[in-house]
Each structure stands twice: as structure tokens, then as C-alpha cells.
Amino acid sequence: MRFSQIVTILGCTAAFISIAPIRAEAATFQVKSGVTSVYHDLNFLSSIGLNLTGTNNTAQPINSNFIVGFSISPDTNFKFSNIGGFTPLSGTIKHTGTITFNNQTTIGNFSIDLAPKRTVNHASGLVLKDTFSLNTVLFDLSTPGSVAFDGKDLTLADVKLLISPEFATILGNPNLAGVLGGTARIDAQVFPDAAVPEPESLLATLVAGAALLATRFCIQKIKYT
């Protein structure tokens, strides 16, 4: 092999390996089961006219720091990506179970929905909605204090429950809007939904493919030189 051929091969190889590393794909996942655990300061609730008097079809909370748990329903269709650890995309986390206040008002079968245009301070764009009786948003959810995700299990911890303007109106005190009404923790089992290449990844893939073709062309050229 002539020296010029070696130089050509090295040049083509360098062109190929100098391509920037391809970034990992951003995957999407769907929640399938789990439990949402809730803590309320019962003294505070009592001070705004809400006395917890009963529960029905609720679940065991994740630990003793919470007073009640709500099982995530099998027909949940909430999707998120692992960009930044946790980025909501679409759908709803549905729950089963109800709670009763003052022996007369029962709420529950709660859903956690996306509502990115909410204006409550410190809200994440997720809301907790009653679907049993009031059919309205009760709390705006804050950004989780911490997120843990290993591809199969998702934990959103230290989620603040901020009283919604709608709920504050029902309680007869609009000034309660945005006030801390409790905390929650979501522990969910998930499954992969799809892999969505990031734009930079797609570009890098195309460039790498072009470099590979160029390398093969160089080799073929040398072969017939």
C-alpha cells in the first residue's frame, strides 16, 4: 500500500471519528399503577371549616408521614419524559378513593391533570381535581421537592398542595388561594411509551451517517487506485 493511500485512509477515519458524540434519546413513559400519599394539617383544615370525618376505598399511604393514600387507577394515561428528570407531557393520573368532611361533603376519585396556564404562584402546571362530587380543581401542585426515577419506578416527593382559587371560592374565602393546604408524594410504577430523539441527536446521526459513507467511498477509491 502506498503512503498516499495510508494518508487517505487516516484522513477519512479522522473525519468519521471527529463527529460529536450522539446524545442519548429522551424517552417517554406512562404511569400504570402506584399510590399517591397525602398529608393535611387537620388543625388547619378545621380552622377553615373542614373536619375530616370519613374515608372510603382509600389505600395505605407510602409511610406514616401521611394520613391517607389513594391508589392510582389502571386507566391512568399520564405520560412524561425523562428530560430534566421529569417533564409532564399529557394525560391524567387517575385515583380511586374518597374522603368526607363534616359528615356531609364527600370528594375523591381524584385526578392529577396538566394545566400549564394556571396563574397560582409556585404552581407547576399540575392540578389535583375532584371528580366525585364537586368536579373542580381543589389544589394546584407545586414542583416536586425531589424526583427519583430509575426507568421503572417514579417518586415525586414533597409536592405542595396549594389551595386553588376555585376551592377557595367554594370555602367562601378567596384569600385562601395559593395557601399551603397539605403535601403529597406520588409513587408510581411506569412503563416505556416511546423513544423520542432530540433534534441534536437526529442531526448528529445524519452527520455520522454521512461521514461513514464518505469513509466507505474513500476505501473504495483506494481499492481501485
VOGU-3710 file (C-alpha; in Angstrom, 3 decimals, decimal comma):
1> mrfsqivtil> 0,000/0,000/0,000  1,362/3,362/-0,971  1,962/6,100/1,551  -0,656/8,336/-0,121  -3,265/5,604/0,365  -2,455/5,336/4,083  -2,816/9,112/4,416  -6,194/8,973/2,670  -7,472/6,215/4,983  -6,309/8,085/8,069
11> gctaafisia> -7,941/11,260/6,808  -11,283/9,543/6,206  -11,136/7,798/9,572  -10,405/11,074/11,324  -13,344/12,693/9,560  -15,591/9,917/10,877  -14,454/9,819/14,498  -14,377/13,602/14,854  -18,169/13,716/14,699  -19,607/14,940/18,000
21> piraeaatfq> -20,933/12,106/20,218  -24,597/11,385/19,658  -26,721/12,471/22,590  -28,903/9,903/24,306  -32,527/9,734/23,293  -35,151/11,335/25,510  -37,563/8,529/26,367  -41,231/8,853/27,250  -43,001/6,771/29,882  -46,569/6,117/31,007
31> vksgvtsvyh> -47,761/5,730/34,581  -49,559/2,421/35,135  -50,052/1,968/38,903  -48,971/3,112/42,343  -50,203/5,284/45,177  -50,439/8,990/45,946  -49,962/9,686/49,649  -51,396/12,855/51,181  -50,753/14,760/54,392  -53,020/17,505/55,708
41> dlnflssigl> -52,671/19,523/58,862  -56,038/18,586/60,334  -55,990/21,543/62,709  -55,556/23,915/59,781  -58,353/22,231/57,838  -60,600/22,529/60,872  -59,780/26,235/61,102  -61,137/26,789/57,580  -64,265/24,753/58,235  -63,181/21,286/57,075
51> nltgtnntaq> -63,311/18,448/59,584  -62,256/15,068/58,243  -64,965/12,599/59,247  -64,503/9,585/56,984  -62,725/7,776/54,177  -63,804/5,104/51,722  -61,855/2,789/49,422  -58,576/4,548/50,207  -55,126/2,948/50,216  -52,296/2,617/52,709
61> pinsnfivgf> -50,028/5,668/52,343  -46,385/5,089/51,480  -45,335/5,730/55,082  -46,588/7,073/58,412  -45,778/10,680/57,475  -49,032/10,757/55,517  -52,607/10,335/56,711  -54,227/8,761/53,646  -53,334/7,152/50,331  -55,143/6,928/47,003
71> sispdtnfkf> -54,450/4,090/44,589  -53,571/5,027/41,031  -56,269/3,645/38,750  -55,431/1,182/35,930  -56,994/3,501/33,323  -54,415/6,199/34,043  -52,864/7,534/30,820  -50,368/10,084/32,152  -47,183/10,379/30,069  -43,905/12,098/30,861
81> sniggftpls> -40,368/12,281/29,529  -37,114/11,880/31,429  -35,797/15,219/30,163  -34,589/17,074/33,252  -35,556/14,061/35,348  -39,305/14,558/34,944  -41,237/16,545/32,322  -45,037/16,064/32,116  -46,337/15,594/28,575  -50,003/14,603/28,517
91> gtikhtgtit> -52,794/12,604/30,111  -54,137/12,150/33,617  -53,177/10,261/36,764  -56,492/8,841/37,967  -57,158/7,659/41,510  -59,759/5,747/43,457  -60,987/6,517/46,968  -62,995/9,252/48,658  -62,872/11,330/51,835  -65,718/13,016/53,686
101> fnnqttignf> -65,713/16,329/55,544  -68,216/17,452/58,172  -70,216/14,236/57,655  -71,796/15,760/54,586  -69,361/16,602/51,783  -67,615/13,719/50,038  -64,877/14,309/47,485  -62,449/11,975/45,775  -61,611/9,774/42,819  -59,044/12,488/42,331
111> sidlapkrtv> -57,245/13,147/39,078  -53,917/14,869/38,528  -54,130/16,797/35,278  -51,941/19,080/33,209  -52,997/22,727/33,341  -49,952/24,756/32,254  -51,787/28,086/32,071  -52,625/28,220/35,783  -51,622/31,501/37,451  -51,172/30,406/41,079
121> nhasglvlkd> -47,712/31,345/42,360  -45,223/28,459/42,632  -47,575/26,102/40,768  -46,054/23,502/38,450  -48,860/23,299/35,911  -50,258/20,133/37,500  -53,547/20,253/39,396  -55,479/17,900/41,673  -59,134/17,709/40,733  -62,126/16,160/42,475
131> tfslntvlfd> -64,172/14,031/40,069  -66,625/12,581/42,613  -68,902/15,479/43,503  -67,553/18,999/43,032  -65,846/18,233/39,712  -63,411/21,088/40,158  -59,740/21,789/40,827  -59,035/21,665/44,556  -55,267/22,161/44,615  -52,513/23,438/42,378
141> lstpgsvafd> -49,437/21,243/42,742  -46,000/22,726/43,272  -42,875/21,464/41,574  -41,699/18,333/43,433  -39,063/18,910/46,066  -37,247/15,857/44,732  -37,607/13,400/41,854  -36,342/9,810/41,796  -36,649/7,713/38,653  -34,881/4,526/37,586
151> gkdltladvk> -36,815/3,719/34,415  -39,410/1,607/36,243  -40,342/3,461/39,434  -41,074/7,170/39,749  -41,224/9,083/43,026  -42,282/12,716/43,193  -41,730/13,816/46,779  -42,556/16,934/48,780  -45,266/18,141/46,411  -47,049/21,090/47,996
161> llispefati> -50,842/21,235/47,695  -51,756/24,879/47,139  -55,430/25,715/47,595  -56,887/26,591/44,202  -58,874/29,768/43,522  -61,857/27,553/42,730  -61,671/25,723/46,058  -61,075/28,982/47,942  -64,291/30,345/46,432  -66,218/27,222/47,481
171> lgnpnlagvl> -64,846/27,667/51,009  -66,078/31,251/50,989  -62,643/32,794/51,389  -60,900/33,820/48,137  -57,841/34,854/50,175  -57,054/31,173/50,696  -55,996/30,817/47,036  -52,362/29,747/46,907  -52,204/28,921/50,630  -50,493/25,655/51,573
181> ggtaridaqv> -53,196/23,074/52,220  -51,073/19,952/52,542  -48,344/17,901/50,908  -48,316/14,840/48,694  -45,975/12,174/47,424  -46,547/10,181/44,236  -45,012/6,711/43,996  -45,759/5,205/40,595  -44,759/2,221/38,528  -44,282/3,125/34,875
191> fpdaavpepe> -43,551/1,509/31,528  -41,732/2,861/28,453  -44,027/4,534/25,967  -41,693/5,606/23,153  -38,240/6,962/22,437  -38,196/10,466/21,001  -34,855/11,553/19,503  -33,840/15,048/20,467  -33,216/17,367/17,451  -29,473/17,457/18,152
201> sllatlvaga> -29,380/13,672/18,246  -31,084/13,412/14,883  -28,648/15,877/13,334  -25,666/14,069/14,799  -26,995/10,775/13,461  -27,321/12,200/9,948  -23,838/13,691/10,053  -22,330/10,475/11,387  -24,053/8,526/8,629  -22,653/10,892/6,013
211> allatrfciq> -19,171/10,513/7,473  -19,473/6,729/7,364  -20,496/6,837/3,726  -17,565/9,136/2,982  -15,188/6,707/4,677  -16,506/3,809/2,623  -16,156/5,905/-0,521  -12,535/6,632/0,324  -11,811/2,939/0,858  -13,466/2,036/-2,438
221> kikyt> -11,462/4,767/-4,186  -8,184/3,432/-2,786  -9,177/-0,092/-3,750  -9,328/0,831/-7,399  -6,390/3,219/-7,422
//
